[in-house]
């Protein structure tokens, strides 16, 4: 399968909504920017906006925009910003819109051409409907990027994590441990700046996110997440 987007980056997904995907995505963007890489964030679909100074703003889009090292607009970081804070396909229908799969891939490709590292944050969990015949798992396959799975630490999280991991594998993506994913072919410095503890230690990643993600510090109480890296299968 031909890759739709160069895979020098990550697709960040989670077991649910409101569990820290944006904070992890922003932490990764800060991490790569501090190491000298041109980093860019992309939130293809963002549901829920607030009116600030007469402008409709999505907080996740603004967080990723601020965390990356490239100067980008809200439209570049969040090509589909929907007002209603509900399931994205419903939010789009309320506005008489459709979430355009091709437009998302074009937006991702445009940012990938400008950035050394692209961090794409999904919406909600791994299998959230984006239209009548596709969902976020289809988007992950389209992007063909390594996947970061964020798991909120709360009652039932083990089951949620295992089910989501199974769903990721079923789409042709597979999970590896940190020692296998610490070195990324297009970002050789990642071994130095992203130790294996990212996938093996909750406390380590929590400290990284707390230190790196501006504006979220007072809302986090470690331990709060687990991370897996799920590199995509080799293209054939």
Secondary structure as UniProt FT lines:
FT   STRAND          9..14
FT   HELIX           21..34
FT   TURN            35..36
FT   STRAND          39..42
FT   STRAND          45..47
FT   STRAND          50..52
FT   TURN            53..54
FT   STRAND          55..57
FT   HELIX           59..67
FT   HELIX           74..77
FT   STRAND          80..82
FT   HELIX           88..94
FT   TURN            95..96
FT   HELIX           101..114
FT   STRAND          117..121
FT   TURN            126..127
FT   HELIX           136..143
FT   STRAND          146..152
FT   TURN            155..156
FT   HELIX           157..170
FT   TURN            171..172
FT   HELIX           178..181
FT   TURN            185..186
FT   TURN            188..189
FT   HELIX           190..193
FT   HELIX           197..200
FT   HELIX           202..212
FT   TURN            214..215
FT   HELIX           217..219
FT   STRAND          225..230
//
